[in-house]
């Protein structure tokens, strides 16, 4: 089952890219038929017909293999398919037709097994793409019209039938909707969304038909973003797979030297043929992709979208967690708890102007302010000339008035001085403060409460159990607020009052303690996510910038699946390394035995197939098992040479 190492695909695209779909079946059937016919007529005493049947069977596979090798060579790829070509060609040249037919059968059946393994391993990933709807039923004046997704615009009313995949992000128009989110998040039970509640594209209507009001175009919706991430993941190549390619070439050279040396030392070309036949590249070029793609598939099944095998490998190695507060340890949906109005101003008018400006921001506190204005029935105006500084706030004009909403740094930049803040003890530990300035003067100090997630502490403890040695909270909040928030949690350090640049510097500084994983969900987290060894964006509704910068996207608004994903990554990496070293050890032992004359070409072919099948089946173990035990932790496993 010899497959080109240098032309073999990476961990993140189908392993059998060099072969057209559907070829594997007949490619294996031809040598099997030829071998059976030859053995049958051999028993009847027609050795000439048996020889012809075996030769024809070998030539059929050899022709397909020559096409594959030539195609690879034109692309500059030189790999281990050459070993298979030489072994089959050598068997025919040395009048070993039965050995040639067996080699051809083993090679072709190996291709089929490889295709099955890679297809099964990537099933959960490709299923996300396959489920993407192409059209939607749009309501227009009481008439339903099937339109392509690209034609949908915000405000369109869409009928979602039973079993339909929601085509865009939107809100339930009336009544309620029962949605199955298992394909995205792994949740077993359906969830209920009430009227005007935001629902995400990619979920399935598990209840009665309902009307969805589109919030954004299909191309900007959650599911479209997930599909783009999956496609990007499938195009990436893992570092471990690149190492396998490099050492696959070394294995090719070693095979040719050993075969040539055996021939020169003994003068017996059958020794060289036996070495070529038993040479098994599968541990290098198949075990790594199959195991890691299996890990990617399992992670996708629990709502953790990992952008390629490289990120999966790093997930098994991270030792430091830097986590943002808003939307990660807290819910990210804060509510206004108090408003201190400065000067002779009307509270409703101040909130109306501030909320109007915040319509241009995606920050969680901006959403909270807008929701508060909606609860009070305040009519919002269209902001103009808006400038947003990630992590600092926004400024602009509303109805001809200059408005700024944000933190102390933003106010200092605008030369606006605010009264001294209240004593730290008088402010709730889960409170964030927002300053409002109107026409260059202080207008209000707002306090927002964003309580700690109920599962936040357990999630951090689970991550500790998975090998995270240090946890750092990095936040733009005040030090006292941040420290009070994580009191009693397994957090080693709190770094507060951070802007996006300082947060990125914090991530860089933590590298001295080991590989760093950064978790965040906002626009201001994107630079830090990109700077970390591994960036994790939390929640499908997180900022697009954060999702694009991250290596991993959690499709649920919770840290809980991350520990399970780490265990999956540990298991997949351990199985890949195990397959490589055990498989290569057996292959090299068989090659030496063949060079010493202890294996004939026919025996070598059978041994080669046994090793290949064992390696692939072992790699496929990454698809099963819980992956929850520390026994599978690959943190102490040796790296590839």
N, C-alpha and C positions, 0 to 999 in steps of 0.2 A: 504494500500500500504506500508507494513512494510518491510524495507530493512535493512540488517545488517549494523550497523554503523561501527563496528570495522573491518569488512571485506569489507566494501564499498570502492571502489577505490577513489583515490584522485582526486583533481580537474583536473588533467592533464592526465587522461586516461579514457576510456569509463566507465561511471557510472555503467553499468550493467555487469561488468566483471564476476560476479558470475553465470550468465545465458548464456547458449549457444545461439548464434545468431539463430533466427528462432523459438526458443521455445516460445517466447512471444505470437505469434498468436494463436497456438493451446491451450496454457495454459489458455488464456482468453476465447477461444471459448467453451471449455468443460463446465466450470461452467455456462456460458451464456445459452448453450443448455439445461443443466440440470435444470436451474432455469425456463426457458420458458416451458419445458415439464412438470415440476412439477406444475407450476401454471395452465397450461391448463387442466391437468387431475384433479387437485383440484376442478376446476369449474365443472367438470363432475361428481364429487362426489367420485372419487377414491383417497382418502387421503393416502392409503397405497402405491399406485404407486408414488404419489407425494413425499412422504417421502423418498422412495427408490431413486428416481431421484435426490433429493437434497443431500442425503447422498453420492451417488456415485460421484456427481459433486465435493463435498467437499473433498472426499478422493483422487480424481485425483490430485487436487492442493496440498493437504496435503502431498501426496507422494513425489511430486517434491520438496516441501519445506523441508521435512525431509532430503532428499538427500543434499540440499543446506546447511542446518544447520550442518549436520554431517561433510560435507566437510570443512566447516568453523572451526568447533571444532578441527578437526585433524590438522589444521594449527595454532591452538592456538587463534582463533578469536571467541569472544563471543559477540553477538550483538543483535540488536532489531528484527531480524527474529524470535527470540524465542517468542516474544510477539505475532506475527502472528500465530506461531505454537500453542501456548497455547490457543489463542482465537478460532481457528478453532477446535482444539481438545476438548476444553471445550464446545463449542456449540454442538458437537456430543454427548459428555458425558452427558450433561444436557438436552438431547432430544430437542434441538433447531435446527432441520435440516434446516429450512428456513433461519434462521440467519446464520448458517454455510455456506450455499450456497451463500448468499449475501456477506459474508466476503471473501469467496474464489474468487468470481467474482471481488470484489473491489481490492483484493490483486493482482490478475492476470492482471486486466486491468491497475492497477498502474504500474506493471512491463513493460507493453507495452508502456504506456505514458512516463515512465522514459527512455526506450530505444530510443523512438522517440526524446525526448528532448536532450539526450546526443549525439545522432547521428547528429542531426541538429546543435547542438552547436559546435561540433568538425569538421564540414564539411570542413571548409576552411583550417584547419590544416592538416587533412588527405588527402585532395585533393592535397596538395603539394607533398606528398609521392606517391600518386597513379599516378601522371603524370610523374614520373621519367621513362625515356626510358630505355629499357633493351638492345637494339641492335642499331647499326648504319650502314649506307651504306658507306663502305670505298672504295675509288678509288685506283686502283693499275694497272698501265699500261693500262688505258682505260677500265678496267673491274671493275664492281661494285660487291662487296662482302658484304653480311650482316654478321657482326661480333659482338660478345658481347662487351659491353663497356669496360670491363677489358682488351681487346686486343688492345685498342687504345693507341697510344704513340704520344708524341709531334712530329709534322711534318706531321702526317697523313692527307690526304685530304678526307673530308667527304662530301657526297652529302646530303644536307638538303632539303627535299621536302616541298611542301606547306602543312602547318598544322603540320609539325614535330616539336617536342621539341628539341632544340639544346642540344646534348648529352654532350658536353665538352666546356670549354672556348676555344676560338680561335679567328682567324682573318678572315675577309671576303677576299677570294682569289682574286676576281675581281668584277668589277661592283658595285652593291649595294645590300643591303638586307633590307627588311622592316620587322620589328620585333614587335610582340605584347608582351609587358612586364607586362600586367595587372595582371596576376596571381601572379607575384612576387612583384610588386611595387604598384599596384592599378592604374597605369596610364591608362587613358581611350583611349588615341590616340596612334597608332603605331609610332615607331621611325625608322629613316632611318640610316643605317650604310654603310659607303662608303668602298671602297677597302682598305685593310690593317688595318681597324679599329677593335679594340678589341671588341668582343661581348661575352656575358655571357651565360653559360649553363642555362637551365630552361626557357628561352624565347622561343616564338613560331614564326616560319616563317609565316608571314602573307602576303608575296608577292610571287614572282616567285622563283623557286628552285635556290639555289646558292651553291657554294663550300666553305666549312669551313676548314681552316687549323688549326689543333689542337695545342694549346699552352701548355697544360699540360695533364697528365693522367686524366681519368674520376674521379677516386677516390679523386683527389686533386682539382677538379673543383668547381666552385661556387655552383652549384645545389646540388652536392653530400654533400657539407658542410652544406647547408641549410637542406637537408633531415636528416642529423645526428642531427642537432640542434632540428628539430621538434620531432624526435624520443626521444631525451633526455627530451624535454619538456613534452611529453606525459607520461614519466615514473616518473615524479616528483610529489610530493604531497605538496599542499600548506599548510602553517601554519594554515590558517583558517580552512582548511579541517581536519587537525590533531586535532585542538581544537574540531571540531564537533565530531570526533571519541571519544575523551575523554569524552565529555559531553553526547554523545549518551549512554555510559555505565551508567552514572549517571541517565539519563532519564529512562533506563531500570530498575534500582534499585527502583527509585521513583514509576514507574508504578506498579511493583510487590508489593511494600509496600502499596500503595493506594488500590490496588485490594484486597490484603490480609486483610487489615484493615477493608474495607467495609464488607467483608465476616464475619470476626470475630465479628464485631459490630452488625450486623443485622442477622447473621445466614443464609443469603440468598446468595447462590452461584451465582445467576444471576446478583447480583450487581457486583461481582468480574469479571464476564464475560463481562459485559457492559464496565467496566473500561479498560479491556484488548483490547476490540474491538475498543474503541475510541482513544486509545493511538496512536499518530501519530508521527513517527520519521522523516518523510520527511523534515520538516523544518530544522532539523539538518544535515541530511546526503545527501539530494538531492538538496536543495536550493543553498547551497554553491558551490558544483561542477558544477551544471548547469549554474549558474550565472557567475562564473569565467571562465569556459570553453567558454561560450558565449563571454566573453570579449576577451579571447585569439583569438577566431575565427575572431572577428571583427577587432582586431588589425592586424592579419595576412592579412586581406583583404586590408589594406592600406599600406602594405609593412613594417610592424613592427613585427618582429618575437620575441615573448616573451617566454623565456625558463621556462614556468610553472606558476602555479597560485601564487606561492610565490613571484615571480618577479612582477606579475601583482598587487598584494597587495601592495608591496613596492612602485611601481610606483604611487599609489594613495597617498602615505605618504611623498614622498621626498619633501624637502624644500630648499635644497642647490644644485646648479648646479656648478660643476667644469668641465670646458671644455678646451680641448686642442685646439691649433690654427690650425695646419696644417691639411687640409682635412676636417675640421669641420666648422670653421668660414671662412676659405679660401678654395680655390679649391683643394689644394694639388697637383697641376700640375704646379709648378713654372717653369719659363724660365730664362735662363741666361741673365742678363742685362749688366754686365760689368765684365771684367777680368783684374786684375792688375798683370802682370807678374814681378816676382822679379829676378833680375840678368839677365845675358845674356842667356836667354832661349827662345826657339821657342814656341809661344803660342799654335800652333796646336799639337806639341809633348806633351806639358804638359797636355793639355786636353785629348789627346789620352790615355796617361798612366793612368790619373785619371779615365776616363770613363771605361777603361778596368778593373780597380780594382772594380769600383762601380757595375759591373755586378753581383757581389756576394751579393749586398745589395738590400733590398726591400724598402728602404726609398724613399719618394717622391722626395727629392733632388737628390738622386742617379739616379732615372728615368729621371729627368730633364737633368742631365749631359750627360747621355747616348743618349737622344734624340738630344741634341746639337751636340754631336759628329757625330750622324747619318746625321744631316742636313749639316754638313761640309764635309761629306764623309770620315771621319777618320776611318781607319781599326783598329778594336779592337782586342786585344790579350787575351789569356786565363790567368786569374790571378792564383796565387799559394799561398798556405800558408796564406789564408785570415783569419783574426780575426776581428770580428765585435763587438763593444761595443755599445749596444742599447742606443741611445740618444747621443752618443759621436762621432762615425765615424767608419771607417774601415782602416785596414792596411794590407799589404801583399807585394807580389813580382810580378812584371810584366816584363817579358823578362829579368829576372835577376837583375832588379833594384828595390830597396826598395821604396815603395810608401805608403803614408798615406794621407787620405782625411777625414776631419772632423772639429771639433770645437777646441777652445783653450785648453780645458781640455785634449783632445787626444794628442795635440802637446806637452803640458807640460809633459805628461806621457812619451813621447818619447824624452824628453829633447830638443825640437826644439823651438827656440825663433823666434817670428815673429815681424815685426815692429809694432809700435803703430797703432791702428785702426784710421780710419778717424774720424773727428768730427761727433758726432751724427746728427747734423743738415744737414750734407751732404749726409746722407744715407736715402733712401726712407723708409717710415714707413712700407712698405710691403716687405722689403728686408731681406733676410737671407744670412749670410756670411759663405762661406765654404773655409777652408784653405787647401792648397795642399803642401805636402812636398815630395821631391824626393831625395833619397840617404841621408836622414838625414838633409837636408837643405831646408829652405823655398823656395817654387817655385812659388806660386800664391795665390792671394786672389780673390775669385769669389763672385759675388753678384747675387742673384736670387730674382726675383719678384714673389710674390704669392698674387694676389689681393684678397680683401675681397669679399665674396659671396654677390651677390645682395640681396639675401633673408636673410642674416645673422642677420641683425638688427630686421627685422620683426619676425623672428623665436624666437629670445630672448624675444621680447616683448610679443609674444604669450605665451611663457613659463611662463613669469611673471604673465600673466592673469590666468594661470592654477594653480597658487599657489606656484610657485618658488619664494622664498623670497630673495635669495642671489645668485648672479652669480659671479664666480671667474674664470679668465683666468689663466691657468697654462701652461707655455710654456718653451721650452729650449732656446728661443730667448732672445736677450738682453732686458733689462727693457725699454729703450727708444723706441725700435722698437715695442714692445708689447703694450705699452701705446698709441703710436701714432695710432696703428692699430685699437684699440677699442674706440678711441676718439668719443664721441657722441653716443656710444652704451650703453644700460642699463647693464653695468658691474660694480660691486661693488668693486672689487679688482683685481689687476694684480700681479701675482707672476711669475717672469721670471728667466732665467739662471738656469733652473731646469734640473737635470739628473733624470733617472727613480726612484732612491731612494728618492730624494727630492720631486718629484711629488707625490709619495705615501705618504710621510710624510705630504704634504699639504692636501691631501684628509683626512687623519686621523685627522689633526688639525681642519678641518672644521666641524667635527662631533659635536663640541660644539654648532653649530648654527642650528642643526637639521639633519635629515637623508640626506645623501649625494648621489647624482647621478653624476657619472663621465662619460663624453663622450669623446671618442678618437678613433683613427683608425690605429695606428701604433704599431709596436713591442714594442717600448719603453713605450707605454701606458698600456700594459698588466698588469704589477704589480699594477698600480693605479686602473685599472678597477676591478681587483680582490679584492682590499682593500676597495673599496667603498661599501656602502649599496646597491647600484644598479649600475652596469656597463653597459654602452651602447656603442657598437661598431658601427661606422658609415660607411655605404656603404658595399655592397656585395663584393667589391674588396679590402676591408681593409685587414690588415695582419691577417693570420690565428690565430696567437697567441692572438690577440686582440679579435677576434670573439669567441674563445674558453673561454677566461677569462671573457667575458661579460655575463650579464644576459639577455640583449636585443640586437638584431642585426637589424639595420635599413637597409633594402634592397635597399634603394636609397641613393645617396650621397648628403643628405640634412638633416638639422635639422627639416625641416618643419613638417614631420609627427609626431614628438615626442609630440607636444602639443595635437594633436588629440588623440594620444595613452593615454596620461594622462587623458583626459576627458573620454575616454572609460573605463579606469581603475577605475576612481572615480565612474562612473555610475554602473559598474559591482559590485563593493564592496558595494555601498550603497544599491543596490537591494538585494544582498545576505544577508546583515544584516537585512534589512527590512523583508525579507521573514522568516528569522530565528525567529525574535522576535514576529512578528505578528502571525506566524504559531504556535509557541510554546505556545503563550498566549492563542490562541483559543483551542489548544489541551488540555492544563491544565484545562481550564474552562470546557471543555466537560468531562474530566475525573472526576472532582469534581462533576459535575451534575450527572454523571452516578453513582458515589459512593453514592450520596444522594438519588438515586432511581428515578431521573427525566428522565432518558433515559433507554430504553430497549436495549438489545444487537442488535436488528435489527435497531433501530433508531441510535445507536452508530456507526454501520457500515456505514450507509448512511452519517452521519455527518463526520466520519473519511475520507471518500472518497472525500467529498466536500472540506474539508480543504486541503487534499493532492493535488487535482487538482488545487485549487487556488494557492497553494504555488509554484508548478512547473510552471504554466503558468505565474505567477509573475516573477519567476526567469528567464524565457525565454525572458522577456522584455529586458534583457541585449543584446539580438541579434539585437534589433531594436532601433529606435530613433537616434538622432544625437549625443547624449552624449556631446554636445557642451555647454550646459548651466551650470552655476555655481549652479543652483538649484540641480543638481545631485552630487555635490561635496561631497564626503564621508569623508572629512578631519575632520569634526566635529562629525561624526557618532560614536556611542559607539562601542568599541571592544567587541568581544565575551567574556563571563566571564572568 
